[in-house]
Amino acid sequence: MSVKILYFAGLREALGIGSETLELPAGVATVGTLRDWLVGLGRERLASAKNLRCAVNQEMGGPETAVRDGDEVAFFPPVTGG
């Protein structure tokens, strides 16, 4: 399963990338498991970010939100600025 991941504001700056497309392993099927998997890949900032928000296909979601092949998942702090 392949998904596009977008990072905004301070996350983008901390990680040094704005987006990436990744092939997810079996078992990564929700935003929560995706975040945990990304932390394991070295995106530690996702674990320490307070009040981290996420959206799947431009709709707000939470840790239990399903992630499917071809989805766009965005992570951002609660205030991203203007």
C-alpha positions as CSV (number, residue, x, y, z in Angstrom):
1,M,0.0,0.0,0.0
2,S,1.4,3.4,-1.0
3,V,0.4,6.7,0.6
4,K,1.6,10.3,0.3
5,I,2.5,11.9,3.6
6,L,2.5,15.7,4.0
7,Y,4.3,17.6,6.8
8,F,3.4,21.2,7.6
9,A,4.8,24.1,9.6
10,G,7.3,23.2,12.3
11,L,7.1,19.5,11.4
12,R,8.3,20.2,7.9
13,E,11.1,22.3,9.3
14,A,12.1,19.8,11.9
15,L,12.0,16.8,9.5
16,G,13.6,18.7,6.6
17,I,10.9,17.5,4.1
18,G,7.5,18.6,3.1
19,S,6.2,15.4,1.7
20,E,7.1,11.8,0.8
21,T,5.4,8.8,-0.7
22,L,6.0,5.6,1.1
23,E,5.1,1.9,0.8
24,L,3.5,0.9,4.0
25,P,4.1,-2.6,5.6
26,A,1.3,-4.9,6.5
27,G,-0.3,-3.9,9.8
28,V,-0.2,-0.2,9.2
29,A,-3.8,0.6,8.6
30,T,-4.7,3.6,10.7
31,V,-3.2,7.1,11.3
32,G,-2.1,5.9,14.7
33,T,-0.1,2.9,13.5
34,L,1.2,5.0,10.6
35,R,2.5,7.6,13.1
36,D,4.1,4.9,15.2
37,W,5.8,3.4,12.1
38,L,7.1,6.8,11.0
39,V,8.6,7.4,14.4
40,G,10.4,4.0,14.1
41,L,11.8,5.2,10.8
42,G,13.4,8.2,12.5
43,R,10.6,10.8,12.4
44,E,10.9,11.3,16.2
45,R,9.4,14.7,16.0
46,L,6.0,13.1,15.3
47,A,6.2,11.4,18.7
48,S,7.1,14.5,20.6
49,A,4.8,17.0,18.8
50,K,2.0,18.2,21.2
51,N,-1.5,18.3,20.0
52,L,-0.5,16.9,16.6
53,R,-3.4,17.1,14.1
54,C,-3.9,14.9,11.0
55,A,-6.0,14.8,8.0
56,V,-6.7,11.9,5.5
57,N,-7.6,13.1,2.0
58,Q,-8.1,16.6,3.4
59,E,-10.6,15.5,6.1
60,M,-9.7,15.8,9.7
61,G,-9.1,12.5,11.4
62,G,-7.7,10.9,14.5
63,P,-5.5,8.0,15.4
64,E,-8.3,5.5,14.6
65,T,-8.9,6.9,11.1
66,A,-8.3,4.3,8.4
67,V,-5.4,4.7,5.9
68,R,-5.9,3.1,2.5
69,D,-3.8,2.7,-0.7
70,G,-3.5,6.0,-2.5
71,D,-4.5,8.2,0.5
72,E,-2.9,11.5,1.3
73,V,-2.1,11.9,5.0
74,A,-1.2,15.2,6.4
75,F,0.4,15.9,9.8
76,F,0.5,19.4,11.3
77,P,0.6,21.3,14.6
78,P,-2.7,22.9,15.7
79,V,-1.6,26.3,14.6
80,T,0.2,26.4,11.3
81,G,0.3,30.1,10.7
82,G,-0.7,32.1,7.7
